[in-house]
Amino acid sequence: MKRVIISPYSVGLLLKNGAYKRMLKEGAYWLWPSEEVQVYDTTRQFHPLIDLNILLQDRELAAALQVVEVKDSQIALQYKNGLLVQVLTPSEYAFWKGIVKNEFVFADTSKLEITENIDRAALQGKLLAPYVRSYTVEQYEKAVLFVDGKYAGVLEPGVYLWWRNSIMVYVGKVDTRKQQAEINGQEMLTRDKAAIRLNAYGQYKVVDVEKALLKNKDYDKQLYVAFQLALREYVGTLTLDEL
């Protein structure tokens, strides 16, 4: 026979010929040659070497465990004594009850909006980075949001966080500060057919982001062409001397 000691904050699983028999708590035990003990630290996650469903048939062991099932299209945030320690993906997990307080926040990542009660610092931290997409609209910008190709509205300045999934998201942004359009070295004809080359500068400011991005393609290029045509039309009404 051999003697096994289960120390404080540990649990032993007694096996006989490879089959689970019972749970051993703190103390000393004598084992027959056909028996062995697997010892687990109860302050850590339970990673059994035997199928968890078999072990849960033991009511005493089942009562000592907190079983967490994360379904498809879900993640679970594990908080250990109030601190976020890991993100659980779809599967079944077990944790020991007792000295460590484990809490879990489940999130449905199949939707776009993050409606769960999760701190922004956590959402922007490294643990959740693979599951969250972030867009920033600066103070001097406005943006339009498209979800799966459909227009969803205007985004005011701020930081936007959404779940990262198969939903397609596109954010089109415009700079609402005053900007300058330049026309350089344009050859034009005056009313009396004099050929001239001139440079022109114009200032503009986007005030309607929906009109700029939804009703126009490359609004800045279209503005350049409109500026060019207007200048050509104006010069064509004047003689060289008048100009």
N, C-alpha and C positions, 0 to 999 in steps of 0.2 A: 504493500500500500504506500501511497505518497500523500504528503500533507500540503494543502493549498490554503493560503491566507488571502482573504478578500479585505483589502484596506478600506478606510473610510472614503466616501464619495466614489466608490466603485461597486460594480455588480458583476456577478459571475453567472454564466450560463452553463449548466451541467449537461454534458453529453455522454451517452453510453452507447458504445459501438457506432458513433457518428450520429445518433438520434437524440434530439433534444428531450431532456427530462424535466428540469425545473430551474428556477432562478435562485441563485445564492446571494444573500446579502452579506454585509460586513461580518467577518468572523473567520474561524479556522475550520477546515474540513479535511477529512480523510477520504481518499479516492481509491477505488479498486483499479486494477490494471486496465480494465475495459472502459474506464471512465476518464474524461478530461474536462477541463474548465476553460471557457473563453471569458476573459476578464475585460470589462469595458469601463471607461471613465465616464461618470454620469454628468460631468460638466461639459461634455462634448456631444456632438451629433452621434446618433447610434447607427453604425454601419455593420449590420449583422452579416455573418458568413453563411447563415442559413436563411432560407426564404422567409421574409417578414410575415407573410400570411400564416405560415406554420407556427411561428412563435406567438402570434397573437391569439392562438387557440388557448394559451395559458392565461387565465383571467388575471392572475396576480401580475404577470409580466405586462399584459395589456394595460392594466391600471397604472403601471409605473411609466408608461410611454405616452407621449403626445404624437399622434400620427397626423401627418399633413399630406393631403392629396392635392396636387396641382394639376388641374385639367388642361386639355388642349386649349390653345389660345389664351392661356393664363400665365402669369408669373406670380411668385409670392416673395415679398420682402421680409426677410427674417431680422427681427430686432432682438438683440441679446442684451438683457438688462438695459433696454432703452436705446441701444446703439445699433445702427444698421450694419450687419456683418456679411450678408450674402443675399443673392437673388436666386430663388429656386425656380427651375424650369419644369415643364410638365413631367411629373413622375410622382412616386410615393416616398415620403421621408418619415423618419422617426427621431424623436428627441426625448431625452430623459426628463421627467418631471422632478422638481425638487429645488436644488440650490440655485440653479440658473433659471431666470424668468425669460422664456422665449415667447415673443409675440409675432404675429404674421399679418401682413396686409396683402390681400389678394387684389390683383389688377387684371382687367380684361383688356388684353393688348390687340384684340381684333378690331376695336373701334379706334377712331382718330383722337377724339378729345380725351384728356386725362381728367376724369371726374373723381378719382379716388383721393382720399385724404393723405397725400404724400407731400412732404416738405419740399419746397423748390430746391433747396440745397442738395437734397438727396437726388432729385430728378436730374440735376446738372452735375452730379458726382460721377466718378469713374465706374462705380458698380452698375449704374443704370444707363451709362452712356451707350451700350449696344442696343438698348430698347427704346431710346427716346431721340427724337429729332428736334432740333432747335432752329428757329429763325429769328433774326433780330431786325426790326425796323427802326432805323435811327430817328432821332428827333427831327431831322430835316427831311425825312422821307415819308411817303405814304405808299401803301402796297395794296394789291388786289390778290385774293386767294382763290385758287381753283382746286377743287377736290374731285378726283377722277374725271378731270376734263370739264367739270361744270363750275361756273362762277359761283362763289360762296360768299363774297362780300369784301368790304374794304378793311384793311388792317391799319390801325393807327400806330404811332410809334410805341415800341415796347418789345419785350421778348416773348415769343410764342413757343410753347412746348407741346408736342403731339407724340403719340405712340408711333414707333417705327414698325410698319407692317406693310402689307401689299397694297394699301390704299395709296393712290398716286396724289401727291401734293405738289402744286407749283405756286410760287409766290413771285409776282411781278412787281418791281419797285420802281418808283420815280423819285428824283431829287426835286424837292419843292423850293429850293433856293433859286435866286436869280442867276440865270446862266447867259452865256454869250454865244451867238452864232456869227461866224465869220465867212465872208465871201472874198476870196483873194484872186486878183488878176483876171477878172471877168472882162471879156471883150464884148462891147455893145455898140449899137448904132444910135446916134442922135436922130432927131426928126429930119435934119438936113443931111443925113447919111454920113456923118463924120464918125469914123471908127475910134473908139476910146477904150482904154483899159482902166478899170477902177477896182478899188478895194472897198468893202462895206462891212459894217459891224452892226449887229442888232442884239438887243437884250430881250429875254423872255423868261417867263416863270410859269410852271405848271400849277394850275389851281384846281383842276378836275382830273383826278387820277383815273376815273372810270372812262372818261372821254379819251384821255391820252392813250390808255392801254387796251380798252375794249373796242373802241370805234376806229382805231387807227393802228396800222402796223408800222413800226419804226417811226413814231411820231416826230422824232428829232430830224430824221432824214426828210420827211414830208415838209416839215417847217422850213428846212434849208431850201428845198425846191420852191416853196411858196414865196419865200423871201427873194430868191433869185428872180422868179417871174415878175414879182411886184416891182423890183428894182429895174428890170429890163423894160417893163411897161412904162414906168415913170420916166426913165431916160429917153424913151422914144417919143415923148410928148414935148421935149425941149430941143432947141437948137444948141449947137456947141457954145455959142456966145451966151445963151440964156443959162446953160448949165454952168 
